[in-house]
Amino acid sequence: MTRLPNIQVLRAIAASMIVVYHCGIETTRMAAASGSDALFNIEPWGAGVPLFFAISGFIMVVTTADSFGSRAAAADFMRRRLIRIVPLYWLVTTFALAVVLVAPQLMKAPPGDYLYVIASYLFFPYTRLGGDVRPLATPGWTLNLEMLFYAVFAVALLFPRRAGLSLLFGSLGLLVAARVGGLLPGVALNFWGDPIVLGFLLGAAAGIAYVKGVRLSFAAALSLAALGFYALSFTPDLTVPEDDLFRRLGAALPAAVIVAGFALAPQLDERRRVWWLALAIGDASYSLYLIHEFLLRAFHIVWGKLAIEIVPLWVFIPLGIVISVTAALILYRLFEKPVTRRLNGLGEPRDKARTPVLVRIPASVVPRAMDPLGSATADTPVFGKRIGHVRRARSFNA
């Protein structure tokens, strides 16, 4: 298997953007309480969410390139996804439930609504106080959509590649079309039909390009990623509903462009120490995503009691990032990584059980052996040819 360190770095970027976004939310609340303006425009930083969706779509396609048309592969895919997502999410959800029981004023959970609690654990969309569809652990709303994507993708794996991918794109595309057309009944279907789901599909399209053997030179990939980030930097029109089709596409398209730029570029040399922190944050990005809101809210409370009168408000942001990242790295090392490894190892040979949780791709979708800088090794045949800034490998029949 071959790793994709560029995608790990992009995971770190996406998670860090979301942390900055919520640092902005907390500082904006404190500034408003004192009659001051917000420190910065937080909206572009929220684009870390569509980045994560595009990354997810990309990874699912690339890591299962040889698995279509197999019941065993579909079952194994779903098993591994549940192992990857559920333990840490249930831990964080249980913590959120404890907070609700001890200090219900800090959460928006409907009091005494046990169905809401059950729905939160089962990744099922449910309306809470305020009318928004969010679970006990608020960041888990994206996981409700991830689980939909995983379920549809597992079904797609039952079919040959071309038919399976057609089913994936067709079913989710029709779901979004029905939502946009106002044809879906009930909270759950309307939530799952949010056009943000298109981010998965656009990321999957980037994955198909990768598996087909499309590669970019460093300059072309850098230009593509820069273009994507530039497009994400535009502040969305806040008068438009958050789940509006064009608003969602306005974030999903640039996110997919960024994923393509990172994925199709020559992979960085992860042995260089300069990348260790970014790769470490990429590994711990799931932990960082799930816990940072709780940490920042607690830090807000402490800041308001001890520091708000004596320390400039902007200091909250770097300190909040450091606290969130440090806690996530610890949680990843002590819980997420060992639990995932242990559960993946049940019933598997010991050598496979020791494989770390990383972005890995089947060797069959790598067109040729690469050194860390992306050049062909001396003893490895090169398949295909270089055309301009795009290198194509042997064809991949979707």
C-alpha positions as CSV (number, residue, x, y, z in Angstrom):
1,M,0.0,0.0,0.0
2,T,1.1,3.6,-0.7
3,R,0.5,6.5,1.5
4,L,-0.7,9.9,0.5
5,P,1.0,12.4,2.9
6,N,-0.4,15.3,0.9
7,I,-3.9,14.4,1.9
8,Q,-2.8,14.1,5.6
9,V,-1.5,17.6,5.4
10,L,-4.8,18.8,3.8
11,R,-6.7,17.1,6.6
12,A,-4.6,19.1,9.1
13,I,-5.4,22.3,7.1
14,A,-9.2,21.5,7.1
15,A,-9.3,20.8,10.8
16,S,-7.2,23.9,11.7
17,M,-9.6,26.0,9.6
18,I,-12.5,24.8,11.6
19,V,-10.7,25.4,14.9
20,V,-10.0,29.0,13.7
21,Y,-13.7,29.3,12.7
22,H,-14.9,28.4,16.2
23,C,-12.2,30.6,17.8
24,G,-13.8,33.4,15.8
25,I,-17.2,32.5,17.1
26,E,-16.1,32.6,20.7
27,T,-14.2,35.9,20.3
28,T,-17.1,37.5,18.4
29,R,-19.4,36.6,21.3
30,M,-17.0,38.2,23.8
31,A,-16.5,41.3,21.6
32,A,-20.2,41.7,21.2
33,A,-20.7,41.5,25.0
34,S,-18.3,44.4,25.4
35,G,-19.8,46.4,22.5
36,S,-16.8,45.8,20.2
37,D,-16.6,44.5,16.6
38,A,-15.6,41.0,15.6
39,L,-11.8,40.5,15.2
40,F,-12.1,39.0,11.7
41,N,-14.5,37.6,9.2
42,I,-15.0,34.0,10.3
43,E,-17.1,32.7,7.4
44,P,-14.3,31.6,5.0
45,W,-12.7,29.5,7.8
46,G,-15.9,27.4,8.0
47,A,-15.0,26.0,4.6
48,G,-13.0,23.4,6.4
49,V,-16.2,21.4,6.5
50,P,-16.7,21.0,2.7
51,L,-13.0,20.3,2.5
52,F,-13.4,17.4,4.8
53,F,-16.4,16.1,2.7
54,A,-14.4,16.3,-0.5
55,I,-11.4,14.5,1.2
56,S,-13.8,11.8,2.4
57,G,-15.2,11.3,-1.1
58,F,-11.7,11.1,-2.6
59,I,-10.4,8.6,0.0
60,M,-13.4,6.3,-0.3
61,V,-12.9,6.0,-4.1
62,V,-9.2,5.6,-4.1
63,T,-8.9,3.1,-1.2
64,T,-11.6,0.8,-2.7
65,A,-10.4,1.0,-6.3
66,D,-10.0,-2.8,-6.4
67,S,-12.9,-3.7,-4.2
68,F,-16.0,-3.2,-6.3
69,G,-18.3,-6.2,-7.1
70,S,-17.7,-7.9,-3.8
71,R,-20.0,-8.6,-0.9
72,A,-17.1,-9.2,1.4
73,A,-15.5,-5.9,0.4
74,A,-18.7,-4.0,1.0
75,A,-19.1,-5.6,4.5
76,D,-15.4,-5.0,5.3
77,F,-15.6,-1.4,4.2
78,M,-18.6,-0.7,6.5
79,R,-17.0,-2.5,9.4
80,R,-13.8,-0.4,9.1
81,R,-15.8,2.8,8.7
82,L,-17.8,2.1,11.9
83,I,-14.6,1.2,13.8
84,R,-13.0,4.4,12.6
85,I,-15.9,6.7,13.5
86,V,-18.0,5.2,16.3
87,P,-15.8,4.7,19.4
88,L,-14.5,8.3,19.6
89,Y,-17.8,9.8,18.6
90,W,-19.7,7.8,21.3
91,L,-17.1,8.8,23.8
92,V,-17.6,12.5,23.0
93,T,-21.4,12.1,22.8
94,T,-21.3,10.5,26.3
95,F,-19.3,13.5,27.6
96,A,-21.9,15.9,26.0
97,L,-24.7,13.9,27.6
98,A,-23.0,14.3,31.0
99,V,-22.8,18.0,30.4
100,V,-26.5,18.1,29.7
101,L,-27.3,16.3,32.9
102,V,-25.0,18.5,35.0
103,A,-25.4,21.9,33.3
104,P,-28.3,21.7,30.8
105,Q,-28.1,25.5,30.3
106,L,-24.9,25.0,28.4
107,M,-26.5,22.8,25.7
108,K,-29.5,23.0,23.4
109,A,-30.7,19.4,24.0
110,P,-34.5,19.0,24.4
111,P,-35.0,18.3,28.1
112,G,-36.2,14.7,28.8
113,D,-36.3,13.8,25.1
114,Y,-34.7,10.3,25.2
115,L,-35.3,9.8,21.5
116,Y,-33.0,12.7,20.8
117,V,-30.3,11.1,22.9
118,I,-30.7,7.8,21.1
119,A,-30.7,9.5,17.7
120,S,-27.5,11.3,18.6
121,Y,-25.7,7.9,19.3
122,L,-27.1,6.3,16.1
123,F,-26.2,9.2,13.7
124,F,-29.8,9.9,13.0
125,P,-30.9,13.5,12.2
126,Y,-33.0,15.0,14.9
127,T,-34.2,18.5,15.7
128,R,-33.0,20.1,18.9
129,L,-33.9,23.3,20.7
130,G,-33.7,26.2,18.4
131,G,-34.9,24.2,15.4
132,D,-31.6,23.1,14.0
133,V,-30.8,19.5,13.3
134,R,-27.8,18.7,15.5
135,P,-26.8,15.8,17.8
136,L,-25.7,16.1,21.4
137,A,-22.1,16.5,20.2
138,T,-22.7,19.3,17.8
139,P,-19.8,18.5,15.4
140,G,-21.5,15.2,14.8
141,W,-23.9,16.7,12.3
142,T,-21.4,16.1,9.6
143,L,-21.0,12.5,10.7
144,N,-24.8,12.0,10.2
145,L,-24.0,12.9,6.5
146,E,-20.8,10.8,6.5
147,M,-22.8,7.8,7.6
148,L,-25.3,8.3,4.7
149,F,-22.3,8.4,2.3
150,Y,-20.8,5.3,3.8
151,A,-24.0,3.4,3.6
152,V,-24.6,4.3,-0.1
153,F,-21.0,3.7,-0.9
154,A,-21.1,0.2,0.7
155,V,-24.1,-0.6,-1.5
156,A,-22.2,0.7,-4.5
157,L,-19.3,-1.7,-3.7
158,L,-21.7,-4.7,-4.3
159,F,-21.7,-3.8,-8.0
160,P,-18.9,-3.7,-10.7
161,R,-17.0,-0.4,-10.6
162,R,-18.8,1.4,-13.4
163,A,-22.3,0.4,-12.2
164,G,-21.4,1.1,-8.5
165,L,-20.1,4.6,-9.1
166,S,-23.1,5.3,-11.3
167,L,-25.3,4.2,-8.4
168,L,-23.4,6.4,-6.0
169,F,-23.6,9.6,-8.1
170,G,-27.1,8.9,-9.3
171,S,-28.7,8.2,-5.9
172,L,-27.1,11.1,-4.0
173,G,-27.6,13.4,-6.9
174,L,-31.3,12.5,-7.0
175,L,-31.6,12.9,-3.3
176,V,-30.2,16.5,-3.5
177,A,-32.4,17.3,-6.5
178,A,-35.5,16.1,-4.5
179,R,-34.5,18.2,-1.5
180,V,-33.9,21.3,-3.7
181,G,-37.2,20.7,-5.4
182,G,-39.0,20.5,-2.0
183,L,-40.2,16.9,-2.6
184,L,-38.8,15.2,0.5
185,P,-40.9,14.6,3.6
186,G,-39.6,14.6,7.2
187,V,-36.6,16.0,9.0
188,A,-34.2,13.1,8.2
189,L,-34.6,13.0,4.4
190,N,-34.4,16.8,4.1
191,F,-31.2,16.8,6.2
192,W,-29.6,14.0,4.1
193,G,-30.6,15.8,0.9
194,D,-28.7,18.9,1.9
195,P,-26.7,20.0,-1.2
196,I,-23.5,19.9,0.9
197,V,-23.6,16.2,0.1
198,L,-22.4,17.1,-3.4
199,G,-19.0,17.7,-1.8
200,F,-18.7,14.0,-1.4
201,L,-19.4,13.4,-5.0
202,L,-17.0,16.1,-6.2
203,G,-14.3,14.6,-4.0
204,A,-15.1,11.2,-5.4
205,A,-14.7,12.6,-8.9
206,A,-11.2,13.8,-7.9
207,G,-10.6,10.2,-6.7
208,I,-11.6,8.8,-10.0
209,A,-9.2,11.1,-11.8
210,Y,-6.4,9.9,-9.4
211,V,-7.2,6.2,-10.0
212,K,-7.3,6.8,-13.8
213,G,-3.7,7.9,-13.4
214,V,-4.0,11.7,-13.8
215,R,-1.0,13.4,-12.2
216,L,0.0,17.1,-12.2
217,S,3.3,18.8,-12.0
218,F,4.1,20.7,-8.9
219,A,3.5,24.0,-10.5
220,A,0.2,23.0,-12.0
221,A,-1.0,21.4,-8.7
222,L,0.1,24.4,-6.7
223,S,-1.8,26.7,-9.1
224,L,-4.9,24.5,-8.8
225,A,-4.9,24.4,-5.0
226,A,-4.2,28.2,-4.8
227,L,-7.2,28.8,-7.1
228,G,-9.4,26.7,-4.9
229,F,-8.3,28.5,-1.7
230,Y,-8.8,31.8,-3.4
231,A,-12.4,30.9,-4.3
232,L,-13.1,29.7,-0.7
233,S,-11.9,33.0,0.6
234,F,-14.9,34.9,-0.6
235,T,-17.4,35.6,2.1
236,P,-20.8,33.9,1.3
237,D,-23.9,36.0,1.0
238,L,-25.3,35.6,4.6
239,T,-28.8,36.6,3.3
240,V,-28.9,33.3,1.4
241,P,-30.0,30.2,3.4
242,E,-27.0,28.1,4.5
243,D,-28.2,25.0,2.6
244,D,-29.0,26.9,-0.6
245,L,-27.8,24.9,-3.7
246,F,-25.6,27.6,-5.1
247,R,-24.1,28.5,-1.7
248,R,-23.2,24.9,-1.1
249,L,-21.7,24.5,-4.6
250,G,-19.8,27.7,-4.0
251,A,-17.9,25.9,-1.3
252,A,-17.9,22.3,-2.6
253,L,-16.4,23.1,-6.0
254,P,-13.4,24.9,-4.7
255,A,-12.9,22.3,-2.0
256,A,-12.8,19.5,-4.6
257,V,-10.4,21.6,-6.7
258,I,-8.1,21.9,-3.6
259,V,-8.3,18.1,-3.0
260,A,-7.4,17.5,-6.7
261,G,-4.5,19.8,-6.4
262,F,-3.1,18.1,-3.3
263,A,-3.8,14.6,-4.4
264,L,-2.6,14.8,-8.0
265,A,0.6,16.6,-7.1
266,P,4.0,14.9,-6.4
267,Q,3.7,13.6,-2.8
268,L,5.8,15.4,-0.2
269,D,8.7,13.7,1.6
270,E,7.2,12.8,4.9
271,R,10.6,11.8,6.3
272,R,11.5,15.5,6.5
273,R,11.0,16.9,10.0
274,V,9.5,20.1,8.7
275,W,6.3,18.1,8.0
276,W,6.0,16.2,11.2
277,L,3.5,18.6,13.0
278,A,1.2,18.8,9.9
279,L,1.2,15.1,9.5
280,A,0.6,14.6,13.2
281,I,-2.4,17.0,13.1
282,G,-3.6,15.2,10.0
283,D,-3.5,11.9,11.8
284,A,-5.4,13.4,14.8
285,S,-7.8,15.6,12.7
286,Y,-10.8,13.5,13.6
287,S,-10.1,13.9,17.3
288,L,-9.4,17.6,16.8
289,Y,-12.7,18.1,14.9
290,L,-14.8,16.4,17.6
291,I,-13.4,18.0,20.8
292,H,-12.3,21.5,19.8
293,E,-15.8,23.1,20.3
294,F,-16.0,21.8,23.9
295,L,-12.5,23.0,24.7
296,L,-13.0,26.4,23.2
297,R,-16.3,26.9,25.0
298,A,-14.7,26.0,28.3
299,F,-11.7,28.3,27.5
300,H,-14.2,31.1,26.8
301,I,-15.7,30.7,30.3
302,V,-12.3,30.7,31.9
303,W,-11.2,33.6,29.8
304,G,-14.2,35.6,30.8
305,K,-13.4,35.2,34.5
306,L,-9.7,35.6,34.5
307,A,-8.3,37.3,31.4
308,I,-10.8,39.3,29.5
309,E,-9.9,42.6,31.3
310,I,-6.1,42.2,31.2
311,V,-5.2,40.3,28.0
312,P,-6.0,41.4,24.4
313,L,-8.8,39.4,22.9
314,W,-6.8,38.4,19.9
315,V,-4.6,36.2,22.1
316,F,-7.5,33.9,22.6
317,I,-7.1,32.6,19.1
318,P,-3.5,31.3,19.1
319,L,-4.0,30.0,22.7
320,G,-7.3,28.3,21.6
321,I,-5.6,26.6,18.7
322,V,-2.7,25.4,20.8
323,I,-5.0,24.0,23.5
324,S,-7.2,22.3,20.9
325,V,-4.3,20.8,18.9
326,T,-2.5,19.6,22.0
327,A,-5.6,17.9,23.5
328,A,-6.4,16.3,20.1
329,L,-2.9,14.8,19.8
330,I,-3.1,13.4,23.3
331,L,-6.6,12.0,22.7
332,Y,-5.4,10.4,19.4
333,R,-2.4,8.8,21.0
334,L,-4.2,7.5,24.1
335,F,-7.6,6.6,22.7
336,E,-8.3,6.9,19.0
337,K,-5.3,5.2,17.6
338,P,-5.0,2.2,20.0
339,V,-8.8,1.6,20.0
340,T,-9.0,1.7,16.2
341,R,-6.0,-0.6,15.9
342,R,-7.3,-3.0,18.4
343,L,-10.8,-3.3,16.8
344,N,-9.3,-3.5,13.3
345,G,-7.1,-6.3,14.6
346,L,-9.9,-8.5,15.8
347,G,-9.9,-11.6,13.6
348,E,-7.0,-10.4,11.4
349,P,-3.3,-11.5,11.2
350,R,-1.1,-9.7,13.7
351,D,0.9,-8.0,11.0
352,K,-2.2,-6.4,9.5
353,A,-3.5,-5.5,13.0
354,R,-0.4,-3.4,13.6
355,T,-1.0,-1.2,10.5
356,P,-1.5,2.4,11.6
357,V,-4.6,4.4,10.6
358,L,-3.3,6.4,7.6
359,V,-4.4,7.4,4.1
360,R,-3.3,4.4,2.1
361,I,-4.1,3.4,-1.4
362,P,-3.9,0.0,-3.2
363,A,-0.7,-0.5,-5.1
364,S,-2.6,-1.3,-8.3
365,V,-3.8,2.4,-8.6
366,V,-0.3,3.8,-8.3
367,P,0.8,4.1,-11.9
368,R,4.5,3.7,-11.1
369,A,6.9,3.7,-8.2
370,M,7.7,7.2,-7.0
371,D,10.4,8.6,-4.8
372,P,9.2,11.1,-2.2
373,L,9.6,14.0,-4.6
374,G,7.5,12.3,-7.3
375,S,10.2,11.3,-9.8
376,A,10.4,7.7,-11.2
377,T,12.8,5.4,-9.5
378,A,15.7,4.2,-11.7
379,D,14.7,0.5,-11.7
380,T,11.0,1.0,-12.2
381,P,9.3,1.1,-15.7
382,V,7.2,4.1,-16.4
383,F,3.7,3.5,-17.7
384,G,2.1,6.1,-19.9
385,K,3.6,9.4,-21.0
386,R,3.8,13.0,-19.8
387,I,1.5,15.4,-21.7
388,G,2.2,19.0,-20.9
389,H,1.7,19.4,-17.1
390,V,-0.4,16.2,-16.9
391,R,0.9,12.7,-16.6
392,R,-1.5,9.9,-17.5
393,A,-0.9,6.3,-16.4
394,R,-2.6,3.1,-17.5
395,S,-6.3,3.5,-17.9
396,F,-8.8,2.8,-15.2
397,N,-12.2,1.6,-16.3
398,A,-14.8,3.1,-14.0
